[in-house]
């Protein structure tokens, strides 16, 4: 059913402020550099190590006043994601044949 409505089943939640802060291009490059130093031979990304690096850099580089700003921005982004999710959930299901056919292809039984 989620395929027909175009929504995810899981309700989105607000990200921690350090994740929002780490999305900036210059900070992302710094985090990537630190991650490569911590895990030079890893093929897959270890989310725990990446989160710890982001958190450590956030606490070292961001002042208390800036942390309040990043916290507010994280809350605003979370509210926007929830509003978009609720809007998509309230929208009626797609009725065009392409959407229905896509659902049939995804269904494990081949039918609805």
N, C-alpha and C positions, 0 to 999 in steps of 0.2 A: 504494500500500500504506500509505503514511503516513496517508492519509485514513481508512482503515479502522481503523488502530490509534490514531488521534488524537494522534500524535506528530509532531514536526518531524524531518526527516532530519538536520539539522545538530546536532551536540552543542553544548550551551550552554557558555559559558566565563565565568570571573569578570570582572567589570567593573573598571576601574581605580578606586582609592579616591576620586579626585576626582569620578567619576560618581555613586558612592554618596552622597558628601557633598552633591552638588548636587541630590539628590532632595528635600531638606528644603524645605518650603514657603517659608520666609523666604529661603533661599539661592536657590531657583528663581526667586523674584521679582526678586532682585538680578541674577542671571545674565540673565534676560529683559530687564531694564532696560539692562544693559550691552550686550546684543546689539542692542537697538533703537538705541542710540547709535552702535554700530559699523556697523550695516547698516540705515539707516532706510527704504530703498526696496526692500528685497528681498521678493519674494513667497514664495519657498521658503527653507527654513532651510538655511544653509550649515553643515554639520556640523563642518568644520575650524575655522571661526571660533568656533562655539559651544564646541567642545572647548578651544580656546586660551583663551577667556574663563574657562571653568570651571577649567582648570589654573592660570591666573594668579591667580585669586581664591583658590583652594585654597592655593597656596603663600604668598600674602600674609596670609590670615586664620587659617590653622590652624597651631598649634604642633607641634613634633616629637612630643610625647607624644600629641596628638590624632591625628596622622597614623598612628601605630601602631594606634590604636583603629579608625580608618577602614579601614586596610589589613586588619585582622582581620575586620571586618564584611564587607568586599568578598569575602574568601576564604570566609567562612561562607555568604554569599548565593550564591556560585558553586557551592559544594558542595551546597547545597539545590537549586539549579536542575538540577545533574547528577543528583542522587538522584531528583528528580521525573521527569526525562527517562528515566532507566533504568527506573523503575517503570512508566511509560507504555509503554515499549518492550517490557517483559516481559509486559505485559497481553495477553491474546489479542485478536485482531481482533474488531470489532463484527460481530454477525451479524443484527442487526435490519434489516428491509427499508429503513427510512429511511436508515440509514448507507450501505447498498449503493447505493440510488438516488442519494444525494448524490454518491457516487464516480462513477457513470455520468454525471451531469450535468457533473462537473468534467473527466472524461477527454476529451482532444482527439479521440479516435476514436469516442466514444459507446458504447464497450463495454470490457470488461476483457479 
